[in-house]
């Protein structure tokens, strides 16, 4: 006599009723714990030892890094961090904004939604510690969301590397998804456009030129296949369309070059400081490669470039803020999370 078994289907196809929680880990670049020499040196050593950031043979690079560079550079970087430091919280603005993004995203999602946390690629809190914390809290599936709008091996890929290294040390690994970059996501472009309009509306006189400044990259990284400049162009094409501006009216430049080899051009400092002699003495700069303000935006552009521009004959320099923890940033993050968690959460 044969028995026919009856197949019982779960309420949500593809999701077990006994499944654990879903976690989301927002990840940004990182920051020293303080502006003191030792903390800045420790942070720079970790950052500049990443072989995706500095693609030089470690046998050649490390003696130079641990010797000359890390003897002198922490003094200069520490001074820069002191100029922008969030004294109230005793931390860098990047840490303040990243934490706030996680907090506000948590509030924007349903109470029974995913567990939200945040980490830094370099410095603390580390990616490994937060993956372990999410797993200890019952998350058996984790979405990692690198907070870089444009993909580069020097940013997004290093986050992936740190995630996979952490997994290698786990006996019980959670299932992992990594969100892709979002260079021309409609909500990101709309947020940038709104930030530009709101900032310029508050000025007594409008700028004569709007300039976009992205973090630079050595040219040989691009020749080796890094898609970063193409993703920057996707951001700019969408943003120019949204604002009705041409490439001449709203040019792309690249900042933060380091060392002697050629980097992506035109260089932000050279292009902006050359404007006054052409009669352009009021300029506004936006940094669409950063989701949150940090040392590269607040000090390198907002302080150093401002001084250079005014010294070259400029009259008014405006730094347009990043989306930070404003509503446009939270709307974007919520959309990205909901899109990338498809199938992991009930519809």
C-alpha positions as CSV (number, residue, x, y, z in Angstrom):
1,X,0.0,0.0,0.0
2,X,1.5,3.4,-1.0
3,X,1.1,6.6,0.9
4,X,0.9,10.0,-0.8
5,X,2.7,12.8,1.0
6,X,1.2,16.3,0.9
7,X,3.6,19.2,0.1
8,X,3.1,22.1,2.5
9,X,4.3,25.4,1.1
10,X,5.5,28.3,3.4
11,X,3.5,31.5,3.6
12,X,6.3,33.4,1.9
13,X,7.8,31.5,-1.1
14,X,11.5,31.1,-0.6
15,X,11.6,32.1,3.0
16,X,11.5,29.6,5.9
17,X,9.1,30.4,8.8
18,X,12.1,29.6,11.1
19,X,14.5,32.0,9.4
20,X,16.5,34.4,11.6
21,X,16.6,38.2,11.2
22,X,17.9,40.2,8.3
23,X,20.7,42.8,9.0
24,X,21.9,45.8,7.1
25,X,25.4,47.1,7.5
26,X,26.2,50.6,6.2
27,X,29.9,51.1,5.6
28,X,31.9,54.2,5.0
29,X,35.6,54.9,4.7
30,X,36.8,55.6,8.2
31,X,38.3,58.1,10.6
32,X,40.9,58.3,13.4
33,X,39.6,58.0,16.9
34,X,41.0,61.4,17.8
35,X,43.2,64.2,16.3
36,X,46.2,63.1,18.4
37,X,49.4,62.0,16.5
38,X,49.2,58.3,17.6
39,X,45.6,57.9,16.6
40,X,46.0,59.6,13.2
41,X,49.2,57.6,12.5
42,X,47.4,54.3,13.3
43,X,44.5,55.2,11.0
44,X,46.7,56.3,8.1
45,X,48.9,53.2,8.5
46,X,45.8,51.0,8.1
47,X,44.4,53.0,5.2
48,X,47.7,53.4,3.3
49,X,48.7,49.8,3.8
50,X,45.6,48.6,1.8
51,X,47.0,47.2,-1.4
52,X,43.9,48.2,-3.3
53,X,44.5,51.9,-2.3
54,X,48.3,51.9,-2.9
55,X,49.2,49.4,-5.7
56,X,52.9,49.3,-5.0
57,X,55.0,46.3,-4.0
58,X,54.8,46.3,-0.1
59,X,58.5,45.5,0.0
60,X,59.1,48.9,-1.6
61,X,56.1,50.8,-0.1
62,X,56.1,49.8,3.6
63,X,59.6,51.1,4.5
64,X,58.7,54.4,2.9
65,X,55.2,54.5,4.5
66,X,56.3,53.4,8.0
67,X,59.4,55.7,7.8
68,X,59.1,59.1,6.1
69,X,55.4,59.3,5.4
70,X,54.0,58.2,8.8
71,X,56.6,60.3,10.6
72,X,55.4,63.6,9.0
73,X,51.9,63.2,7.6
74,X,50.0,62.6,10.9
75,X,51.0,66.1,12.0
76,X,49.4,67.6,8.8
77,X,46.4,65.3,8.8
78,X,45.9,65.9,12.5
79,X,45.8,69.7,12.0
80,X,43.3,69.2,9.2
81,X,41.1,67.0,11.4
82,X,41.2,69.5,14.2
83,X,39.8,72.2,11.8
84,X,36.7,70.1,11.1
85,X,36.4,68.0,14.3
86,X,32.9,67.7,15.9
87,X,33.9,69.0,19.3
88,X,30.5,68.4,20.9
89,X,30.7,64.6,20.2
90,X,34.5,64.5,20.2
91,X,34.6,62.7,16.8
92,X,35.0,63.4,13.1
93,X,32.0,64.6,11.1
94,X,32.1,61.4,9.0
95,X,31.5,59.3,12.1
96,X,28.7,61.6,13.3
97,X,26.9,61.5,9.9
98,X,27.3,57.8,9.3
99,X,25.9,57.0,12.8
100,X,23.0,59.4,12.1
101,X,22.3,57.9,8.7
102,X,22.0,54.4,10.4
103,X,19.8,55.8,13.2
104,X,17.4,57.7,10.8
105,X,17.2,54.8,8.4
106,X,16.2,52.5,11.3
107,X,13.4,55.0,12.2
108,X,12.3,55.2,8.5
109,X,11.8,51.4,8.3
110,X,9.0,49.3,9.9
111,X,9.7,48.3,13.5
112,X,9.8,44.6,12.4
113,X,12.1,45.5,9.5
114,X,15.8,44.7,9.2
115,X,18.3,45.4,12.0
116,X,20.5,48.4,10.9
117,X,24.1,49.0,11.9
118,X,27.1,50.8,10.6
119,X,30.9,50.3,10.4
120,X,34.0,51.9,9.0
121,X,36.4,50.3,6.5
122,X,39.4,51.7,8.4
123,X,39.5,52.4,12.1
124,X,36.5,51.7,14.3
125,X,33.9,50.3,14.5
126,X,35.4,47.6,12.2
127,X,33.4,45.7,9.6
128,X,34.3,42.3,11.3
129,X,33.1,43.5,14.7
130,X,29.8,44.6,13.3
131,X,29.2,41.5,11.2
132,X,29.8,39.4,14.4
133,X,27.4,41.7,16.4
134,X,24.7,41.4,13.8
135,X,25.1,37.6,13.7
136,X,25.0,37.5,17.6
137,X,21.7,39.4,17.4
138,X,20.2,36.7,15.3
139,X,20.9,37.9,11.7
140,X,21.5,35.0,9.4
141,X,21.3,37.2,6.3
142,X,23.2,40.5,6.0
143,X,23.1,43.2,3.4
144,X,26.3,45.2,3.2
145,X,25.8,48.7,1.8
146,X,29.0,50.5,0.9
147,X,28.2,54.3,1.1
148,X,30.2,55.2,-2.1
149,X,28.0,56.4,-4.9
150,X,30.5,55.4,-7.6
151,X,32.3,52.1,-7.6
152,X,36.1,51.9,-7.4
153,X,38.4,49.1,-6.4
154,X,40.0,51.6,-4.0
155,X,36.7,52.0,-2.1
156,X,33.9,49.6,-2.8
157,X,36.1,46.6,-3.4
158,X,38.1,47.1,-0.2
159,X,34.8,46.9,1.7
160,X,34.1,43.6,0.0
161,X,37.6,42.4,0.9
162,X,37.1,43.2,4.6
163,X,33.7,41.5,4.6
164,X,35.1,38.3,3.0
165,X,38.1,38.3,5.3
166,X,35.7,38.4,8.3
167,X,33.7,35.6,6.8
168,X,36.8,33.5,6.5
169,X,37.2,33.5,10.3
170,X,33.6,32.6,11.0
171,X,32.6,29.0,11.5
172,X,28.9,29.8,10.9
173,X,28.7,32.3,8.2
174,X,25.6,34.5,7.5
175,X,24.3,34.7,3.9
176,X,25.7,38.0,2.5
177,X,24.5,40.4,-0.2
178,X,26.5,43.5,-1.2
179,X,24.7,46.4,-2.7
180,X,26.0,47.8,-5.9
181,X,27.0,51.4,-6.5
182,X,24.3,54.0,-7.2
183,X,26.0,56.7,-9.4
184,X,22.8,57.8,-11.2
185,X,20.0,56.6,-8.9
186,X,17.1,59.0,-9.4
187,X,16.8,59.7,-5.7
188,X,20.6,60.5,-5.4
189,X,20.5,62.8,-8.4
190,X,17.3,64.6,-7.1
191,X,19.0,65.0,-3.7
192,X,22.1,66.5,-5.2
193,X,20.0,68.9,-7.3
194,X,18.0,69.9,-4.3
195,X,21.2,70.5,-2.3
196,X,22.5,72.7,-5.0
197,X,19.3,74.7,-5.4
198,X,18.9,75.2,-1.6
199,X,22.5,76.3,-1.1
200,X,22.5,78.8,-4.0
201,X,19.1,80.2,-3.0
202,X,20.7,81.3,0.3
203,X,23.4,83.3,-1.3
204,X,23.3,87.1,-1.8
205,X,24.8,86.8,-5.4
206,X,24.7,83.6,-7.4
207,X,28.0,81.9,-8.4
208,X,29.4,82.5,-11.8
209,X,30.5,78.9,-12.1
210,X,29.4,75.6,-10.5
211,X,32.1,73.0,-10.3
212,X,31.9,69.3,-9.3
213,X,34.9,67.8,-7.5
214,X,35.3,64.0,-7.2
215,X,38.1,62.2,-5.3
216,X,40.9,61.4,-7.7
217,X,42.5,58.1,-8.8
218,X,45.8,57.3,-10.4
219,X,45.5,56.9,-14.2
220,X,47.1,53.5,-14.2
221,X,44.3,52.2,-12.0
222,X,41.8,53.2,-14.7
223,X,43.9,51.7,-17.4
224,X,43.9,48.4,-15.4
225,X,40.1,48.4,-15.6
226,X,38.7,50.5,-12.7
227,X,35.3,51.9,-13.8
228,X,35.4,54.8,-11.4
229,X,35.6,57.7,-14.0
230,X,32.8,56.2,-16.1
231,X,30.6,56.1,-13.0
232,X,31.5,59.7,-12.1
233,X,30.4,60.6,-15.7
234,X,27.1,58.8,-15.1
235,X,26.5,60.9,-12.0
236,X,27.3,64.1,-13.9
237,X,25.3,63.4,-17.0
238,X,22.2,62.7,-14.9
239,X,22.8,65.8,-12.7
240,X,23.5,68.1,-15.6
241,X,20.3,66.9,-17.2
242,X,18.4,67.5,-14.0
243,X,19.7,71.1,-13.7
244,X,19.7,71.9,-17.4
245,X,23.4,72.7,-17.5
246,X,26.1,71.9,-20.1
247,X,29.5,70.3,-19.4
248,X,31.1,73.8,-19.8
249,X,28.7,75.4,-17.3
250,X,29.2,72.5,-14.8
251,X,32.6,70.9,-15.3
252,X,34.0,67.8,-13.6
253,X,37.4,68.0,-11.7
254,X,39.3,65.5,-9.4
255,X,40.9,66.3,-6.0
256,X,43.2,64.6,-3.4
257,X,46.0,63.4,-5.7
258,X,49.0,61.9,-3.8
259,X,52.5,61.2,-5.0
260,X,54.1,62.1,-8.4
261,X,52.4,59.8,-10.9
262,X,49.6,61.2,-13.1
263,X,46.0,61.1,-11.7
264,X,42.7,61.7,-13.3
265,X,42.4,65.3,-14.7
266,X,41.6,68.1,-14.6
267,X,42.8,68.7,-11.1
268,X,40.3,70.5,-8.9
269,X,42.9,72.9,-7.3
270,X,44.4,73.9,-10.7
271,X,41.1,74.4,-12.4
272,X,39.4,76.4,-9.6
273,X,42.3,78.7,-8.8
274,X,42.6,79.6,-12.6
275,X,39.0,80.9,-12.7
276,X,39.6,84.4,-11.2
277,X,42.0,85.4,-14.0
278,X,39.2,84.6,-16.4
279,X,36.9,86.9,-14.6
280,X,35.1,84.2,-12.7
281,X,35.3,85.3,-9.1
282,X,32.3,83.6,-7.5
283,X,32.3,79.8,-7.5
284,X,30.3,77.0,-5.9
285,X,31.7,73.5,-5.5
286,X,29.8,70.3,-4.9
287,X,31.4,66.9,-4.2
288,X,29.1,64.2,-5.6
289,X,31.5,61.4,-4.9
290,X,30.8,61.6,-1.2
291,X,27.5,60.8,0.5
292,X,28.6,62.5,3.8
293,X,30.9,65.4,4.5
294,X,34.4,64.4,5.7
295,X,37.9,65.7,5.7
296,X,38.1,65.7,1.9
297,X,35.1,67.9,1.5
298,X,35.1,70.1,4.6
299,X,38.8,70.7,4.9
300,X,40.4,70.0,1.5
301,X,37.7,71.9,-0.4
302,X,36.0,74.0,2.2
303,X,39.2,75.3,3.8
304,X,42.3,74.7,1.6
305,X,40.7,75.3,-1.8
306,X,38.7,78.2,-0.5
307,X,41.9,79.9,0.7
308,X,43.7,79.2,-2.6
309,X,40.8,80.5,-4.6
310,X,40.6,83.8,-2.6
311,X,44.3,84.2,-2.8
312,X,44.1,83.9,-6.6
313,X,41.7,86.8,-6.7
314,X,38.4,85.1,-6.0
315,X,35.6,86.9,-4.1
316,X,33.1,84.3,-3.0
317,X,33.6,80.5,-2.5
318,X,30.6,78.3,-1.6
319,X,30.9,74.6,-0.6
320,X,27.6,72.8,-1.3
321,X,27.1,70.2,1.5
322,X,26.8,66.5,0.9
323,X,23.4,64.8,1.6
324,X,24.7,63.8,5.1
325,X,21.8,62.7,7.3
326,X,19.2,64.8,5.6
327,X,15.9,63.4,4.4
328,X,17.1,63.0,0.8
329,X,19.9,60.7,2.0
330,X,17.5,58.7,4.2
331,X,15.0,58.3,1.3
332,X,17.8,57.1,-0.9
333,X,19.2,54.6,1.6
334,X,15.7,53.3,2.3
335,X,15.1,52.7,-1.4
336,X,18.4,51.0,-1.9
337,X,17.8,48.7,1.2
338,X,14.3,47.8,0.1
339,X,15.5,47.1,-3.5
340,X,18.5,44.9,-2.4
341,X,16.5,43.0,0.3
342,X,14.0,41.7,-2.3
343,X,13.1,38.1,-1.4
344,X,14.7,38.3,2.0
345,X,11.8,40.3,3.5
346,X,8.1,39.7,3.2
347,X,6.6,41.7,0.3
